[in-house]
Every structure is written in C-alpha cells, then in structure tokens.
Amino acid sequence: MGRTLAPYSMQIEAIEERLKKFRRGLRREDQTALDSIMRAARYQLQSGVLAASPNPFDSVALSALIDQERRLCAYQSEIEDLRNQLQVLGKEFSVVRSMAV
C-alpha cells in the first residue's frame, strides 16, 4: 500500500508556498518573524513526522509556539539573572558610598 500523506518536509514546503503572497504583504519585520516560525517548524521536523497529522499546519503552529515558549523562558531566566546582578551591585554601591562619607 502507498503513502496516504506526503512527506512532512514537503508539506511544510507546500505551506510556505501557499503563504508566499501573504508573506509578501507583510511588513519586513513581520516577514522575518514568519520566516522564524517556519524555521521552528523545520527544526521540529522529526516530531511533525511522528505526528503524521492530516493537517500539517497543526504541527507547524505548535512548533512555533514551542520555540516561542523556549525563548520566553530563556529571556525570563536572563532577566532574573540581571536583576540579581543589579541587586548585588546596588548593595556594593551602598557599602562604597557609606565608606566615602
């Protein structure tokens, strides 16, 4: 028996092809964002293959959301680290300032 679904990588290409005119209508920074979403979908290629969904856009959208969540968590961690560094610097500044008086 033959395949019932096209290979996932070809499905992603077909989605990109369908979105060409839409992409062209976007502002440049939004085109970059859409390109990033599609890169995220290709990055998660193996999970899309395993899902074998008749609607590959589901996998593309979820891949993009996973990528965004991963980045958001990294940014939140980085912000927390910067806050901690700022607190340490603030305490050090207070000590130096009190010594100068």
N, C-alpha and C positions, 0 to 999 in steps of 0.2 A: 504494500500500500504506500502511496506517495505522501508527501508532506501536506498538511492541511493549512499550515501557516507559513508565510515567507520567513526567511531567517530574520532574527530580530535586528541585526545590523542594517539589513535592507529596509526594514520597517521604519527605523529611525531616519534613514536617508529619505524615505518617502514622506515622512512628516516634515522634514526640513524643506523638501521640495514644495509641499503644499503651503508652507509658511513663507515662501520666498517673497511674495507680493506683500504680505503682512509685514514682514521684516523690513522691506524697502520703505514702507510707510512710517516706520518708527523713527524717532529722533536717534541720532548717532549713539548717545549713551545708552539708550534703550536697546538698540541693535546689539551693543556689546553685552548687555545683560541677557538678552535672548541667546546669544552665542554661548554665554557661560552656562545657561540652563541646558542647552543641547550638549555641551561638553560634559556636564554632570551626567546626563543620560548615557553618553557613550562610556563614561568612566564606570558606570554601574551595569555595563553590558551583560556580565555573567548573570546577575540577578534577574535582568529582563528576559534572558534566555530561559532561565529556570521557571519564571512565572508563566511563560507560554500563554500569555493573555491574548484573546482575540482582539483586544483594543490596546495596542502598544502605547498609546498616549497616556494610559494609566501609569505604566512603568516610567515613562519619561517624566511625568509630573511628580511622581513620588521620588524619583531620583533627584530631581531639582530641589524638592523640599528637604530631603535628607542632606544634600550638600549645603543648603542654606542653614539648616539647624546645626550642622557640624561647624560651619564658620561662625555662627552666632555664639555657640558655646566657647569657641576659641577666643572670640573677641571679649566675651564676658570674663573669661579667665584672665586675659591680658589686662582688662580694666581693673580687676580686683588686685592683680599684682602691682599695677601702677598706683592704686590707692594706698596699698601697704607701703610702697616705697615713699610716697608722699608723706604719710604719717611719720615714718622714720626720719625723713628729712626735716619735717616740722619740729619733731622733738629735739633733733640735733641743733636746729636753728635756735630753739628756745634756750637750750643749755649754753650755746655760744653767746647768745645775746645777754643772758643773765651774768655771764662771766665778764662781759665788757662793761657792765655797769659798776 
